[in-house]
Amino acid sequence: MTKRDQNLRRAAKSIARRTALAVVISAAAWAADSKPCAANSTSRQLDYWLGNWTIIFPGVSGSSNSKVSLSLDKCLFVENWEDGRGHSGQNIFAYSEDDKNWHGMFADNEGRVHVFTRGEVSAGVAQFEGPSGAPNEAKVLNRVKIMRLAADKVEQSWEKSSDDGRSWKTVFRGEYSRTNP
C-alpha cells in the first residue's frame, strides 16, 4: 500500500468518526429537545384504559369485548371492540402538542364515523366532544366519557345533544371489566 493510499484511508476514517460523532450529538440534542408521547405526562393520562376488557351493557344480555392499545410510538390510543352480535368498531384518541387538546374518532362496521374535536383527560376521567349530522339535518353534539371506576373497572358512556349541549341523552353506557388483570 502506497503512502498516498494510507493517507487517504486515514482521512476517510477520520471523516467517518467525525460524521458518526456529529450524528450521535445531533440525535442526543434532538431527543433532549423533543417530547415523545411515551415521556409526556399529558399523553399518558389515558393509560388507565389500556388492556383487554369485557363490556357489560345494562339491560342487554351477553357481553362484548374491547382491546385498548397504543400505536404510533405510544401517541395514539386505539380501542378495537366487538359487541358479540356482529357490530364492531374502533375508537382512537390522541393528545396534540400543537393545540394542547385531545382529539378522537369513532368508526364502526355499519358506516358511522364521528370526529371528536375537543377533549379533556384528567384524574381518571376523559371526555371528548364533537358535532355530527348530515348536511341538511340539524347538528348533533356527541360526547363520550371514559371514567375509571377502580383499577380494573372503567365506564364508557355516549351522550347526544340536539340543543347545543344544554341537555344530553345517554345512548350507550357500558361497564368495562379488565380481563387478566
PyMOL commands that set and color helices and strands:
alter all, ss='L'
color gray80, all
select helices_A, chain A and resi 3-33+37-39+47-49
alter helices_A, ss='H'
color red, helices_A
select strands_A, chain A and resi 51-56+64-71+76-82+88-96+101-108+113-116+118-122+125-132+140-150+153-161+169-178
alter strands_A, ss='S'
color yellow, strands_A
deselect
rebuild
show_as cartoon
